[in-house]
Amino acid sequence: MASTNDLKNGMVLDLDGQLWSVLWFQHHKPGKGNTVVRTKLKHVLSGKVVDRTFNSDTKVDTANVDRREMQYLYHDGDGYVFMDTANYEQMTLSEQVVGEGKDYLLEEQVVTVALHEENPLYVDLPTSVELEITYTEPGLQGDRSTGGTKPATVQTGKQIQVPLFITNGEKVKVDTRTGDYLGRVG
């Protein structure tokens, strides 16, 4: 149990049996009445973001979320197999837990896996990854009808938009939050 006065960004709350992560909070004292705490909460499993206001000093349940560094090993058809880098134990995560992250996972990549009571909640990827272009059409100089970009497929099978000068076999940096091209890798 914690008070709404003790909230911090990143803290995970257990509200009505649902886990919510605190993205933002602000103490607000209106002209009349009691102080309230305004929050922006993100549902841990679905990613839905909601605004919620609490009275000051309200008691809320906190959830103990364990964040572990894990190395991605392989996809076995049923799920994604990860190894805990601290004790070398393996854990298979479902496609729902990995979510959109599957488009950016490379074998041997280290990510953070959030667990609540040993149940995996989500996979936290680095903000950008380096991926190799496996297929893209040659870019025609002077073709600006698409704003200077063309579709390209990266080694995980994800299709992204890249500038016309990118060719097959090049490594590019990709933002894991948006899927945007960030630049070439030397």
C-alpha positions as CSV (number, residue, x, y, z in Angstrom):
1,M,0.0,0.0,0.0
2,A,1.1,3.5,-0.8
3,S,-0.4,7.0,-0.7
4,T,-1.1,9.0,-3.8
5,N,1.3,11.5,-2.3
6,D,4.1,8.9,-2.8
7,L,3.5,8.3,-6.6
8,K,6.5,8.3,-8.9
9,N,6.8,7.9,-12.7
10,G,7.2,4.3,-13.6
11,M,5.5,3.0,-10.4
12,V,3.0,0.2,-11.1
13,L,-0.3,0.3,-9.3
14,D,-2.8,-2.5,-8.8
15,L,-6.2,-0.9,-9.3
16,D,-9.3,-3.2,-9.2
17,G,-7.1,-6.2,-10.1
18,Q,-5.6,-4.4,-13.2
19,L,-2.0,-3.3,-13.4
20,W,-1.4,0.3,-14.4
21,S,2.0,2.1,-14.8
22,V,2.2,5.8,-13.8
23,L,3.4,7.8,-16.8
24,W,2.8,11.3,-15.3
25,F,1.4,12.8,-12.1
26,Q,0.7,16.2,-10.7
27,H,-0.5,17.5,-7.4
28,H,-3.2,20.1,-7.9
29,K,-4.7,22.5,-5.3
30,P,-8.0,24.0,-6.7
31,G,-9.2,27.3,-5.2
32,K,-11.7,25.5,-3.1
33,G,-11.7,22.0,-1.8
34,N,-9.1,19.4,-1.2
35,T,-5.8,18.8,-3.0
36,V,-6.1,16.2,-5.7
37,V,-3.5,14.2,-7.6
38,R,-4.0,14.0,-11.4
39,T,-2.4,11.1,-13.1
40,K,-1.9,9.6,-16.6
41,L,-1.9,5.8,-16.3
42,K,-0.9,3.2,-18.9
43,H,-2.5,-0.3,-18.7
44,V,0.4,-2.7,-18.5
45,L,-1.1,-5.4,-20.7
46,S,-3.1,-3.5,-23.3
47,G,-1.1,-0.3,-23.5
48,K,-4.3,1.8,-23.1
49,V,-3.6,5.3,-21.6
50,V,-6.2,6.9,-19.3
51,D,-6.4,10.0,-17.1
52,R,-7.4,9.5,-13.5
53,T,-7.7,11.8,-10.6
54,F,-7.3,10.8,-7.0
55,N,-8.0,12.6,-3.7
56,S,-4.8,13.6,-1.9
57,D,-3.6,10.9,0.6
58,T,-5.8,8.2,-1.0
59,K,-4.3,4.7,-0.3
60,V,-3.5,2.7,-3.5
61,D,-2.1,-0.8,-4.0
62,T,1.3,-1.0,-5.6
63,A,2.3,-4.0,-7.6
64,N,5.8,-5.4,-7.3
65,V,7.1,-5.6,-10.9
66,D,10.4,-7.3,-11.4
67,R,12.4,-6.1,-14.4
68,R,15.0,-8.6,-15.6
69,E,17.6,-8.4,-18.3
70,M,17.0,-11.3,-20.7
71,Q,18.6,-12.5,-23.9
72,Y,16.4,-13.5,-26.9
73,L,17.4,-16.9,-28.1
74,Y,14.9,-18.1,-30.8
75,H,11.2,-18.4,-31.8
76,D,10.1,-22.0,-31.5
77,G,6.7,-21.8,-33.2
78,D,4.7,-21.6,-30.0
79,G,6.5,-18.7,-28.4
80,Y,9.7,-16.7,-28.0
81,V,12.4,-18.2,-25.9
82,F,14.4,-15.9,-23.6
83,M,17.3,-16.6,-21.2
84,D,17.7,-14.7,-17.9
85,T,21.3,-13.2,-18.1
86,A,21.7,-13.5,-14.3
87,N,20.9,-17.2,-13.7
88,Y,20.7,-18.6,-17.3
89,E,17.2,-19.9,-16.8
90,Q,15.1,-20.1,-20.0
91,M,11.5,-18.7,-20.3
92,T,9.1,-18.9,-23.2
93,L,7.0,-15.8,-23.8
94,S,3.7,-15.9,-25.8
95,E,3.2,-13.7,-28.9
96,Q,0.8,-11.5,-26.9
97,V,3.5,-10.7,-24.3
98,V,6.1,-9.9,-26.9
99,G,3.6,-7.9,-29.0
100,E,4.9,-5.5,-31.7
101,G,8.4,-6.2,-30.4
102,K,8.6,-9.3,-32.5
103,D,9.3,-7.1,-35.5
104,Y,12.5,-5.9,-33.9
105,L,13.9,-8.9,-32.1
106,L,17.2,-10.4,-33.2
107,E,18.7,-13.6,-31.8
108,E,21.1,-12.9,-28.9
109,Q,19.6,-9.4,-28.4
110,V,19.3,-8.3,-24.7
111,V,16.0,-6.8,-23.6
112,T,14.2,-6.1,-20.4
113,V,11.3,-8.4,-19.4
114,A,8.8,-7.2,-16.8
115,L,7.4,-9.9,-14.5
116,H,4.7,-9.7,-11.8
117,E,4.6,-12.7,-9.5
118,E,6.7,-14.6,-12.0
119,N,4.2,-13.9,-14.8
120,P,5.6,-12.1,-17.8
121,L,3.8,-8.8,-18.5
122,Y,5.7,-7.2,-21.4
123,V,9.0,-6.9,-23.2
124,D,10.8,-3.6,-23.1
125,L,13.0,-3.1,-26.2
126,P,15.8,-0.6,-26.6
127,T,14.5,2.6,-28.3
128,S,16.4,1.7,-31.5
129,V,17.8,-1.4,-33.1
130,E,20.2,-2.1,-36.1
131,L,18.6,-4.2,-38.8
132,E,19.8,-5.4,-42.2
133,I,17.8,-4.6,-45.4
134,T,17.0,-7.9,-47.0
135,Y,15.0,-6.5,-50.0
136,T,14.3,-3.2,-51.5
137,E,13.7,-2.0,-55.1
138,P,16.5,0.1,-56.6
139,G,15.7,3.8,-56.0
140,L,15.4,5.9,-59.2
141,Q,17.1,9.3,-58.9
142,G,14.5,12.0,-59.6
143,D,11.5,9.9,-58.4
144,R,10.1,12.1,-55.7
145,S,6.4,11.1,-55.9
146,T,6.8,9.3,-52.6
147,G,8.7,12.0,-50.8
148,G,12.0,10.4,-51.4
149,T,11.3,7.1,-49.6
150,K,10.6,3.6,-50.7
151,P,9.5,0.4,-48.9
152,A,12.2,-2.0,-47.7
153,T,12.0,-5.3,-45.8
154,V,14.4,-5.9,-42.9
155,Q,15.8,-9.2,-41.7
156,T,12.9,-9.7,-39.2
157,G,10.3,-9.5,-42.0
158,K,9.1,-6.0,-41.0
159,Q,8.5,-3.5,-43.8
160,I,9.7,0.0,-43.2
161,Q,10.1,3.2,-45.3
162,V,13.7,4.1,-46.2
163,P,15.3,6.8,-48.4
164,L,15.9,6.1,-52.1
165,F,19.7,5.7,-51.7
166,I,19.4,2.6,-49.4
167,T,20.3,-0.7,-51.1
168,N,20.0,-4.4,-50.2
169,G,22.4,-5.6,-47.5
170,E,22.8,-2.3,-45.8
171,K,22.3,-2.0,-42.0
172,V,20.0,0.7,-40.8
173,K,18.9,2.0,-37.4
174,V,15.1,1.7,-36.8
175,D,13.1,3.3,-34.0
176,T,11.3,0.4,-32.1
177,R,8.5,2.7,-30.9
178,T,7.4,4.0,-34.3
179,G,9.1,1.8,-36.9
180,D,10.8,4.9,-38.5
181,Y,14.1,4.8,-40.3
182,L,16.7,6.7,-38.2
183,G,19.8,6.4,-40.4
184,R,22.5,4.2,-41.9
185,V,24.9,2.2,-39.7
186,G,28.5,2.7,-40.7
